[in-house]
């Protein structure tokens, strides 16, 4: 069986100092490909740099809503240049975050829209971050009907999941699905179309049970897959086959 971690951050300070060891541990657990997600200009640059160091690594470039106030025209031009790189597979992570509001909401909307337009221009999928304002994010996504992507670390309601799926988006499922408190998410995963689910760790964040509260790693991805297999009442090999096909369908440069 093979797996792809569609969302992790070896470019984050908590993992970068040992990215080669973390990659080795991931590969030992069957995780053969990792998509490193940028969240500002510096981390996007590092994601691209790491993707150039290993055939197992790919990059997404973008400015997270926390850093939206820093998304200048120069930053957008740099992102545009990176999107032409053959190992850059998506624009992201981008979106809205009204939980922490680390950038003014007006700046969040402006950065989100500019990067959605960039994804459309370059023919790339996007990796969407949303914490709280799902209705607003889904409304923004509906303005770009030709663009597809993944709702990273999905945590919305069943109705919001259905709306996202209707727009053609995938749901990114990570360690939260193993938490005892995640009954709603497990119900969504159990009933959703199997061809729209992607596996991710969001390492170093949101480690699955039994590592909850500790630093997450791409090597833990099979624990998430095991939970999905249980919810689907399917063999683990079937989950691998389905999610790998889904990953390839969305991220066509892999």
N, C-alpha and C positions, 0 to 999 in steps of 0.2 A: 504493500500500500504506500502511496505517496500523498503528501499534503502540501498545500501552499498557505503560508501565513500572509493573508492579504492586507494586513495592517499591523505594522510594528515599528518600533523606533530604536533601531540599533544606532541611529544618529543622535540619540538623547544622551546627555552626560552620564546617566545611570548605567548605560550599557556600552557606550562608545569605547571606553578604555579597554574593554575586553570583547570587542565585537567578533573577533575571530574565534574565540573560545565559545561565545554564545552561538555563533553560526555552527560550529562543530557539534555542540550539544543538540541543536535543532536537527541537524542532519542525522545524528545518531538515533533520533526519535522518529525519523521518517519525514521530517519537514524539509523538503528539497528546495523550495523556492520561498523567498521572503520579499515582500514589497515594503520598502522603507518609506515612511510617510513624512514629508516636510510639513512644518507648522509655522515657519517664518523664513526669511531669506537665508539666514545662516544655516538652519537645519536642512533646508532644501538643497543648498550647495553641498552639504556633507552627505546627504542621501545620494546625490548624483555621484559624488566622489567614491563612496563605498560601492555603489553599483558597478563602477568601473573596475573594482578590485576583484570581483568574484562573479562567475557565471550564475551563481545561485541568487544573486541580489539584483533587485530592480528598485526604481525610485518613483515617487510621486512628489510633485512640487507645488507648494501653495502657501498661503498665509491664513492661519487659523483666526477665527473671530477674536480671540484674546489679543492678537497682535494687529488687528485690522487698522488701527490708527497709523501704523507704520507702512501701510500698503500704498507706497507712492507710485507715481508714473514710472520712475526708474526701476522700482521693484517689479512692477508689472512687465516691463520690457525684459528684465532679466528672466522672469518666469517664462516669458514667451520664447526666449532663446533656449532655455532648458527643455521646453516641451518638444523641441526638434531633436533632442538627443535620443538615440535608439533605445536606451535603457530606461527612459522615462515613460511610464505606462499610464499615467493619470495626472489630473490636476487635483491637488488636495493636500492637507485637508482644509476644506473651506465650509462656511456656513454661518450660523448664528448661535450665540450663547448668551441667553438672558439670565442664566443662573448666577454667573459671576460678574457679568457686565464689565469686563476688564478694558474694553474699548467702548466708546460711545456707540449707541445703537445706530446712529446715522452713519458712522464710519463702518460698522459691521455690514450694513446693507450695501454700502458703496463697494466695499472690497468683495463681498459675495457676488454681486452682480457683475463686477468687472472680471472676476475669475470664471464665472459661468460663461461669460461671453468669450473668454480666452479658450475654454474647453471646447465650445462650439466652433470657434475659428480653427482650432487645431485638430478637430475630430477626435478628441480624447474623452474618456469617461471622467467623472469627478468622484472624489471621496468626500462625502458630506458629513460634517459635524453638526449635531443639533443637541442642545441641552435646554429644554423647556419649550421653545417656540415652534413646535412641530407644524402647527397650522400655517404659520408665517413662512417657514422653510418650504413646505409643500406648495404653497401659493407661488413662491419664487421659482421653484423648479418647473411648475406648469407653464411658465413663460418661455421655457426652452424645450419645446416638445421633441426636438431632434437630438437632445443630449441625454445620455444615460449615465448611471453611476450607482453607487452603493450608499445606503444610509448606514453609516458606520456606527457600531455599538448601539444598535437600535434599542430604544427604551420607551417608545410611544405606546399608544393604546392600540387595540385590535383594529379600530376604525381607521386610525392613522396608518397602520401597517397596510391595510387594504388600499388606502388612497395612494400610498407610495408605490405599491405593487402595480396599481392601475396606471401609474405614470411611467411604468417600465423599469423601476428601480429594483435593485437587489437589497436584501437586508444583511448587514454584517453582524454575525453572531459570535460573541466572545465569551470570556469567563463568567460574566454575569449570569448566563443561563444555568450555571451550576450552583448559584446561590440559593439558599433555602427560601429567600424572600421573593424569588423571581417567578412566581406561579403564572403571572400574566404573560411574561415572555415565553415561558415554556409552552403555554397554550397556543401562542402565536406560531411558534416554531412547529408544533405538532400539526397544525392545520394549514400552514402556508404551502404554496406550490414549491415542490422540492427543487425545481430548476431556478429558483431565485435566492438561494441561500449561499452565502459566502462565510468561510471560517476565518477568524482573526483573533489575535491575542491582545492587541494594543499594548504590548510590552513596551516599557516596564510597568504599566498600569494594569489594574483589574485582573490579578492572577486568579485562576479558577480554584475551586475546592480541590484538594485540601491545602492549597498554598495561599488562600485568601489572606490579604494583609501583608504578604511578602512581595518582594520584587518579582514581577512577571517575566517570563522568558518565552521566546518562540517555541522552545522545546516542549512547552506545556500544551501546545495546540491539540494533540491527540486526546487529552482529557476533555476538551470541549467537544470534539468529534464523538467521543463515547456517549456524552449526554444527548447529542443530537440523534445518535443511533438508537438510544433507548426510547426517545420520544417518537421516532419514526417506526419503531419496532422493526428495524432493518439491520442487517449485518454491517459491521464497521467498514468492510470492504465496499459495500454499496454506497455508504456515505462518502468515502474517498472518491469513488468513481464519479458520483454526481457533483460533488463540490469542485473537483478538479475541472470537470467540463464547464461548470458555471464560471469558474475563475477565468478559464481560457476564453470563454465567450465574451466576457466583459472587458478583460484586459488583453486586447488582441496583440499587443507587442510582446507578451510573455513568450 
